[in-house]
Amino acid sequence: MPKTNAPAPRLPVVAVVGRPNVGKSTLVNRIVGRREAIVEERPGVTRDRKLLDAEWAGREFTIVDTGGWLAAGDALDQQVSAQSERAIKEAAAILFVVDATIGITEEDARVADLLRRSKVPALVVANKVDAETRDPDIWVFAGMGLGDPQPVSALHGRGTGDMLDALIGMLPDVVEAPDEEPEEPRIPSVAIVGRPNVGKSTLFNRLIGDERSVVHDMPGTTRDTIDTLVSTEDGQLRFVDTAGMRRRAKEASGAEYYSLVRALQAIDGADAALLVIDATDGVTRQDQRLAERVDAAGSPVVIMLNKWEMLDAETRAQVLEDVEDRLAFLAYAPILKVSALTGLGVHRLFPALKAADDAYHRRVPTAELNRVLAEAQAAHRSPAGRVLYATQGAAEPPTFTLFTTKSLPAPYLRYLERRLREHFGFGPTPIKFRVRRRSE
């Protein structure tokens, strides 16, 4: 299994920690100047670590939004708290967010104790100080032994400039890269998409060799997109773990809506997609809708039938039949039978992605293209019209313009696509046709 590439960080890392619902994600959005972290007035919305680039007064740094730290809770709460503790260990500085309207809670006191023992420079950020009348409320937090608290209103922006000035003073120097350093090549991204609880985060963690994304058998555990670089024999890949999609964006609300928007953005921006399907459920209507959305993005797709080890021979045959029938529009996509939990079949993913990426960027000679189309038409004539000639107008995905005497029926276009795919070895990548009518 490939392991994450871990070069020395060029920017200092700032972790935003604290118990749930104190405004950590709102503060992160305020610092980065855009709505990146999901915000909702409900504890536990942020569950994974999310890394974002930020800048203040000419100083750049990476900010890490974490889930809320809890002194006690169920298995999921404990995993979220462990993510926060890990972020503290990896940080150069900490923003410890507390709620000035409530005062010190048991969770606040335990996080403060953890920070004192960690020796990482920490700044206590007393949030929800929306007016000067609340300024005296912050001084109770001075008793936690982490220095003077900084009053802010993450929602309205009050005091955030002074808070960032104080933070910048805590950061270590950054070693500037030399001017002649060559530009780093673009790293392809792969979005892991699927319904909730089909095993996306388990697969993500297995691929990156790290417990980066919180895994739990509760649907909706991942609320935001999480990405990590992975080194493979063919270079680096960026895997993006997305939130599970239950419904259409117009039917979602609150945090679920923003989770869905992030997932759709990840699909549109990805170079390839892994469509994860729970083989024990078969292909559901939700899987079909999501597959249509992935196909519309025009990127290579690999279908991953997860939990394959749980099926008997008869059920396996039925699931493959369902895929062929209900996902016929993804007939070009390779199908991998895997177990994200045990690792069964996961090693076949990287060769499949490499083949898909090669085909996605492929261009073919015009003369050979037209020869193949002529042979295809000679072998099987169209019931209406014919192709006079063709050109490849674009790659990513391969897109062909067909100049025809009449509009060609959809079944005949699929026939021509199959002949091109077989001859040129396009394999697991979509092919697009544009038909232009010309007189003979």
C-alpha positions as CSV (number, residue, x, y, z in Angstrom):
1,M,0.0,0.0,0.0
2,P,1.4,3.4,-1.0
3,K,2.1,5.8,1.8
4,T,1.4,9.5,2.1
5,N,4.1,11.7,0.9
6,A,5.2,13.8,3.8
7,P,7.6,16.6,2.8
8,A,8.7,19.1,5.4
9,P,5.9,21.7,5.6
10,R,6.8,25.1,4.1
11,L,4.1,27.0,6.0
12,P,3.5,26.9,9.8
13,V,0.4,25.0,10.8
14,V,-2.2,26.6,13.1
15,A,-4.8,24.3,14.6
16,V,-8.2,25.6,15.7
17,V,-9.4,23.5,18.7
18,G,-12.0,23.6,21.3
19,R,-15.2,21.9,22.4
20,P,-18.2,21.6,20.0
21,N,-20.3,24.6,19.1
22,V,-18.0,27.4,20.2
23,G,-17.6,28.8,16.7
24,K,-14.4,27.2,15.5
25,S,-15.6,26.8,11.9
26,T,-17.1,30.3,11.8
27,L,-13.7,31.6,13.0
28,V,-11.9,29.6,10.3
29,N,-14.2,31.0,7.6
30,R,-13.5,34.5,8.9
31,I,-9.7,34.0,8.8
32,V,-9.6,32.5,5.3
33,G,-12.1,35.1,4.0
34,R,-14.6,32.6,2.5
35,R,-17.0,29.9,3.5
36,E,-14.9,26.8,3.5
37,A,-15.8,25.1,6.7
38,I,-19.4,24.0,7.2
39,V,-21.2,26.0,9.9
40,E,-24.5,25.1,11.6
41,E,-25.8,25.8,15.1
42,R,-25.6,22.2,16.2
43,P,-22.7,20.4,17.9
44,G,-20.7,17.9,16.0
45,V,-21.0,19.3,12.5
46,T,-17.2,19.4,11.9
47,R,-15.8,15.9,12.4
48,D,-12.6,15.7,10.3
49,R,-9.5,17.8,10.0
50,K,-9.7,20.3,7.2
51,L,-6.5,22.1,6.0
52,L,-6.8,25.6,4.4
53,D,-4.3,28.2,3.4
54,A,-4.5,31.6,5.0
55,E,-2.6,34.9,5.1
56,W,-2.4,37.9,7.5
57,A,-0.1,41.0,7.3
58,G,2.0,39.3,4.6
59,R,2.5,36.1,6.6
60,E,1.1,32.9,5.1
61,F,0.2,29.8,7.2
62,T,-2.0,26.7,7.0
63,I,-5.0,26.6,9.3
64,V,-6.6,23.3,10.4
65,D,-10.3,23.2,11.3
66,T,-11.0,20.3,13.7
67,G,-14.0,18.7,15.2
68,G,-15.1,19.5,18.7
69,W,-13.1,18.0,21.6
70,L,-15.3,16.0,24.1
71,A,-14.3,14.8,27.5
72,A,-16.6,11.8,27.1
73,G,-18.9,10.4,24.5
74,D,-19.6,7.5,22.1
75,A,-17.1,5.9,19.8
76,L,-17.5,8.6,17.2
77,D,-17.0,11.4,19.7
78,Q,-13.8,9.7,20.8
79,Q,-12.5,9.5,17.3
80,V,-13.3,13.1,16.7
81,S,-11.5,14.1,19.9
82,A,-8.5,12.0,18.8
83,Q,-8.3,14.0,15.5
84,S,-8.2,17.2,17.5
85,E,-5.4,15.9,19.7
86,R,-3.4,14.9,16.7
87,A,-3.9,18.3,15.1
88,I,-2.4,19.8,18.3
89,K,0.7,17.6,18.1
90,E,1.3,18.6,14.5
91,A,0.7,22.4,14.9
92,A,3.2,25.2,15.3
93,A,0.5,27.3,17.1
94,I,-3.0,26.8,18.5
95,L,-6.1,28.9,18.5
96,F,-8.1,27.6,21.5
97,V,-11.7,28.8,21.0
98,V,-14.0,29.1,24.0
99,D,-17.5,30.6,24.4
100,A,-17.4,33.8,26.4
101,T,-21.2,33.7,26.9
102,I,-20.9,30.4,28.9
103,G,-17.6,30.5,30.7
104,I,-15.3,27.6,31.4
105,T,-16.8,24.1,31.0
106,E,-15.3,20.7,31.9
107,E,-14.3,20.2,28.2
108,D,-12.6,23.7,28.2
109,A,-10.6,22.8,31.3
110,R,-9.5,19.5,29.9
111,V,-8.4,21.0,26.5
112,A,-6.5,23.7,28.5
113,D,-4.7,21.0,30.5
114,L,-3.8,19.2,27.2
115,L,-2.4,22.4,25.7
116,R,-0.3,23.2,28.8
117,R,1.2,19.7,28.6
118,S,1.8,19.9,24.8
119,K,4.1,22.9,25.1
120,V,2.7,24.2,21.7
121,P,2.2,28.0,21.8
122,A,-1.5,28.6,22.3
123,L,-3.8,31.7,22.1
124,V,-7.1,31.6,24.0
125,V,-9.8,33.0,21.7
126,A,-12.9,34.1,23.6
127,N,-15.6,34.0,21.0
128,K,-19.1,35.5,20.8
129,V,-17.9,38.8,22.4
130,D,-20.2,40.8,20.1
131,A,-20.1,44.1,22.0
132,E,-17.9,46.0,24.5
133,T,-20.3,45.2,27.2
134,R,-19.2,41.5,27.0
135,D,-15.4,42.3,27.3
136,P,-15.2,41.7,31.1
137,D,-16.6,38.2,30.5
138,I,-13.3,37.0,29.0
139,W,-11.1,37.3,32.0
140,V,-12.4,34.1,33.6
141,F,-10.5,32.3,30.9
142,A,-7.2,33.8,32.2
143,G,-7.4,31.3,35.0
144,M,-6.7,28.4,32.6
145,G,-3.0,29.3,32.6
146,L,-2.6,30.0,28.9
147,G,-2.1,33.7,29.0
148,D,-4.5,36.6,28.4
149,P,-7.6,35.7,26.3
150,Q,-8.3,37.5,23.1
151,P,-11.9,38.7,22.7
152,V,-13.5,38.2,19.2
153,S,-16.8,37.8,17.4
154,A,-16.1,35.3,14.7
155,L,-19.6,36.0,13.3
156,H,-19.3,39.7,13.0
157,G,-15.5,40.0,12.7
158,R,-15.0,42.1,15.9
159,G,-11.5,41.7,17.3
160,T,-10.3,39.2,14.7
161,G,-7.6,41.6,13.4
162,D,-6.0,42.0,16.9
163,M,-6.3,38.2,17.4
164,L,-4.5,37.5,14.1
165,D,-1.8,40.1,15.0
166,A,-1.2,38.1,18.2
167,L,-1.2,34.8,16.3
168,I,1.4,36.0,13.8
169,G,3.7,36.9,16.6
170,M,3.7,33.3,17.8
171,L,4.5,31.7,14.5
172,P,8.0,30.5,13.6
173,D,9.9,31.9,10.7
174,V,9.2,30.4,7.3
175,V,12.1,29.5,5.0
176,E,11.5,31.1,1.7
177,A,11.9,28.9,-1.4
178,P,14.6,30.1,-3.8
179,D,13.3,32.1,-6.8
180,E,14.8,29.6,-9.3
181,E,12.9,26.7,-7.8
182,P,10.9,25.1,-10.7
183,E,7.2,25.1,-10.5
184,E,5.8,21.9,-9.1
185,P,3.7,19.8,-11.5
186,R,0.0,19.7,-11.1
187,I,-1.1,16.7,-9.0
188,P,-4.2,14.8,-10.4
189,S,-7.1,14.6,-7.9
190,V,-9.4,11.6,-7.4
191,A,-12.8,12.2,-5.8
192,I,-14.2,9.3,-3.7
193,V,-18.0,9.6,-4.0
194,G,-21.0,7.5,-3.0
195,R,-24.0,7.3,-0.7
196,P,-23.6,7.7,3.1
197,N,-22.2,4.7,4.9
198,V,-20.9,2.7,1.8
199,G,-17.3,2.8,3.1
200,K,-15.8,5.8,1.4
201,S,-13.9,7.0,4.5
202,T,-12.7,3.5,5.2
203,L,-11.4,3.2,1.6
204,F,-9.9,6.7,1.9
205,N,-7.9,5.7,5.0
206,R,-6.7,2.5,3.4
207,L,-5.5,4.3,0.3
208,I,-3.6,6.9,2.2
209,G,-2.4,4.6,5.0
210,D,-3.5,7.0,7.7
211,E,-6.5,7.5,10.0
212,R,-7.2,10.9,8.5
213,S,-10.9,10.7,8.0
214,V,-13.2,9.7,10.9
215,V,-14.8,6.3,10.2
216,H,-17.9,5.1,12.0
217,D,-20.9,3.0,11.1
218,M,-23.2,6.0,11.4
219,P,-24.4,7.5,8.1
220,G,-23.2,11.1,7.5
221,T,-19.9,10.8,9.6
222,T,-18.0,12.8,6.9
223,R,-19.5,16.3,6.6
224,D,-16.9,18.0,4.4
225,T,-14.3,17.1,1.7
226,I,-11.0,15.9,3.1
227,D,-8.0,15.5,0.8
228,T,-4.5,13.9,1.1
229,L,-1.6,13.3,-1.2
230,V,-0.5,9.8,-1.9
231,S,2.7,8.7,-3.6
232,T,2.4,5.9,-6.2
233,E,4.7,4.3,-8.7
234,D,3.3,6.6,-11.3
235,G,3.6,9.8,-9.2
236,Q,1.4,11.6,-6.7
237,L,-2.3,11.5,-6.5
238,R,-4.6,13.7,-4.4
239,F,-7.5,11.6,-3.0
240,V,-10.6,13.6,-1.9
241,D,-13.0,12.0,0.6
242,T,-16.4,13.5,0.1
243,A,-19.6,13.6,2.2
244,G,-22.2,11.0,1.3
245,M,-25.0,12.2,-0.8
246,R,-28.5,11.3,0.2
247,R,-30.6,13.7,-1.9
248,R,-30.5,16.5,-4.4
249,A,-29.1,19.8,-3.4
250,K,-32.5,21.5,-3.6
251,E,-33.9,19.0,-1.1
252,A,-31.1,19.4,1.5
253,S,-30.8,22.0,4.2
254,G,-28.3,23.3,6.8
255,A,-25.0,21.5,7.0
256,E,-26.2,18.7,4.7
257,Y,-26.7,21.2,2.0
258,Y,-23.2,22.6,2.3
259,S,-21.8,19.1,2.5
260,L,-23.6,18.2,-0.7
261,V,-22.3,21.4,-2.4
262,R,-18.7,20.5,-1.4
263,A,-19.1,17.0,-2.7
264,L,-20.4,18.3,-6.1
265,Q,-17.6,20.8,-6.3
266,A,-15.1,17.9,-5.7
267,I,-16.6,15.9,-8.5
268,D,-16.5,18.7,-11.0
269,G,-12.9,19.6,-10.1
270,A,-11.6,16.1,-10.0
271,D,-9.5,14.4,-12.7
272,A,-11.1,11.1,-11.9
273,A,-13.9,9.7,-9.6
274,L,-14.2,6.5,-7.6
275,L,-17.9,5.6,-7.4
276,V,-18.2,3.5,-4.2
277,I,-21.3,1.2,-4.1
278,D,-22.3,-1.0,-1.2
279,A,-22.4,-4.4,-2.8
280,T,-24.6,-5.7,0.0
281,D,-27.3,-3.2,-1.1
282,G,-26.8,-3.6,-4.8
283,V,-27.3,-0.6,-7.1
284,T,-29.9,1.7,-5.6
285,R,-31.8,4.6,-7.2
286,Q,-29.5,7.0,-5.3
287,D,-26.5,5.2,-6.8
288,Q,-27.9,5.7,-10.2
289,R,-28.5,9.5,-9.7
290,L,-25.0,9.9,-8.3
291,A,-23.5,7.9,-11.2
292,E,-25.4,10.2,-13.7
293,R,-23.9,13.2,-11.9
294,V,-20.4,11.7,-12.1
295,D,-20.8,10.8,-15.7
296,A,-21.9,14.4,-16.5
297,A,-18.7,15.7,-15.1
298,G,-16.9,14.0,-18.0
299,S,-14.0,12.6,-15.9
300,P,-12.8,8.9,-15.9
301,V,-14.8,6.8,-13.5
302,V,-13.9,3.6,-11.6
303,I,-16.8,1.7,-10.0
304,M,-15.9,0.1,-6.7
305,L,-18.2,-2.6,-5.4
306,N,-17.3,-2.5,-1.7
307,K,-18.0,-5.1,1.0
308,W,-17.6,-7.8,-1.8
309,E,-16.3,-10.3,0.7
310,M,-19.8,-10.4,2.4
311,L,-21.6,-11.8,-0.7
312,D,-22.2,-15.4,-1.7
313,A,-21.7,-16.4,-5.4
314,E,-25.3,-16.1,-6.3
315,T,-25.6,-12.5,-4.9
316,R,-22.4,-11.5,-6.6
317,A,-23.7,-12.5,-10.0
318,Q,-26.9,-10.5,-9.3
319,V,-25.0,-7.4,-8.3
320,L,-22.9,-7.5,-11.4
321,E,-26.1,-7.9,-13.5
322,D,-27.6,-4.9,-11.7
323,V,-24.5,-2.8,-12.5
324,E,-24.6,-3.7,-16.2
325,D,-28.3,-2.9,-16.3
326,R,-28.7,0.1,-14.1
327,L,-25.4,1.8,-14.9
328,A,-25.3,1.0,-18.6
329,F,-24.3,4.6,-19.3
330,L,-21.0,3.9,-17.4
331,A,-20.3,0.8,-19.5
332,Y,-16.8,2.1,-20.1
333,A,-15.9,2.2,-16.4
334,P,-13.9,-0.6,-14.9
335,I,-15.6,-2.5,-12.1
336,L,-13.4,-3.4,-9.1
337,K,-14.7,-5.8,-6.4
338,V,-13.1,-4.7,-3.2
339,S,-13.2,-4.7,0.6
340,A,-12.1,-1.4,2.0
341,L,-12.0,-3.0,5.4
342,T,-9.7,-5.9,4.6
343,G,-7.9,-4.4,1.5
344,L,-9.3,-7.1,-0.8
345,G,-8.8,-6.0,-4.4
346,V,-7.8,-2.4,-3.6
347,H,-4.4,-2.9,-5.2
348,R,-6.1,-3.0,-8.6
349,L,-7.2,0.6,-8.2
350,F,-3.9,2.3,-9.1
351,P,-3.4,0.5,-12.5
352,A,-7.0,1.3,-13.3
353,L,-6.6,4.9,-12.6
354,K,-3.3,5.1,-14.6
355,A,-5.1,3.5,-17.6
356,A,-8.0,5.9,-17.2
357,D,-5.7,9.0,-17.0
358,D,-3.7,7.9,-20.1
359,A,-6.9,7.5,-22.1
360,Y,-8.4,10.7,-20.8
361,H,-5.5,12.7,-22.3
362,R,-5.1,10.7,-25.5
363,R,-5.2,12.2,-29.0
364,V,-5.4,10.0,-32.2
365,P,-4.3,10.7,-35.7
366,T,-7.0,12.1,-38.0
367,A,-6.2,9.8,-40.8
368,E,-6.4,6.7,-38.6
369,L,-9.6,8.0,-37.0
370,N,-11.4,8.3,-40.4
371,R,-10.1,4.9,-41.5
372,V,-11.6,3.2,-38.4
373,L,-14.9,5.0,-38.9
374,A,-15.0,4.0,-42.6
375,E,-14.4,0.4,-41.7
376,A,-17.1,0.5,-39.0
377,Q,-19.6,2.0,-41.5
378,A,-18.7,-0.7,-44.1
379,A,-19.3,-3.4,-41.5
380,H,-22.6,-2.0,-40.3
381,R,-24.4,0.7,-42.2
382,S,-26.4,3.4,-40.4
383,P,-30.2,3.4,-41.0
384,A,-30.1,7.1,-41.6
385,G,-27.2,9.1,-42.9
386,R,-23.5,8.4,-42.7
387,V,-20.3,10.0,-41.4
388,L,-18.4,11.9,-44.1
389,Y,-15.3,12.6,-42.0
390,A,-14.3,13.3,-38.4
391,T,-11.8,15.1,-36.3
392,Q,-10.8,15.0,-32.6
393,G,-11.6,18.5,-31.4
394,A,-10.4,18.0,-27.8
395,A,-9.0,15.7,-25.2
396,E,-9.9,15.5,-21.4
397,P,-12.2,13.7,-22.3
398,P,-11.6,12.6,-25.9
399,T,-14.1,14.6,-28.0
400,F,-14.8,13.9,-31.6
401,T,-16.7,16.0,-34.2
402,L,-18.5,13.9,-36.7
403,F,-19.6,15.6,-40.0
404,T,-22.6,13.7,-41.3
405,T,-25.2,13.7,-44.0
406,K,-28.0,13.4,-41.5
407,S,-28.4,13.1,-37.7
408,L,-27.3,9.7,-36.5
409,P,-29.5,7.5,-34.2
410,A,-28.2,7.1,-30.7
411,P,-27.7,3.3,-31.0
412,Y,-25.5,3.9,-34.0
413,L,-23.5,6.5,-32.2
414,R,-22.9,4.0,-29.4
415,Y,-21.8,1.5,-32.0
416,L,-19.2,3.9,-33.4
417,E,-18.1,4.8,-29.9
418,R,-17.5,1.1,-29.1
419,R,-15.5,0.6,-32.3
420,L,-13.3,3.7,-31.5
421,R,-12.9,2.6,-27.9
422,E,-11.8,-0.9,-28.9
423,H,-9.4,0.2,-31.7
424,F,-7.7,3.1,-29.8
425,G,-7.8,1.5,-26.4
426,F,-9.7,4.3,-24.7
427,G,-10.8,1.9,-22.0
428,P,-12.1,3.5,-18.8
429,T,-12.7,7.1,-20.0
430,P,-15.8,8.8,-21.4
431,I,-15.9,9.6,-25.1
432,K,-17.9,12.6,-26.4
433,F,-19.4,13.0,-29.9
434,R,-20.5,16.3,-31.5
435,V,-22.5,15.7,-34.7
436,R,-22.5,18.3,-37.5
437,R,-24.6,17.9,-40.6
438,R,-23.0,18.6,-43.9
439,S,-24.2,18.2,-47.4
440,E,-22.3,15.6,-49.6
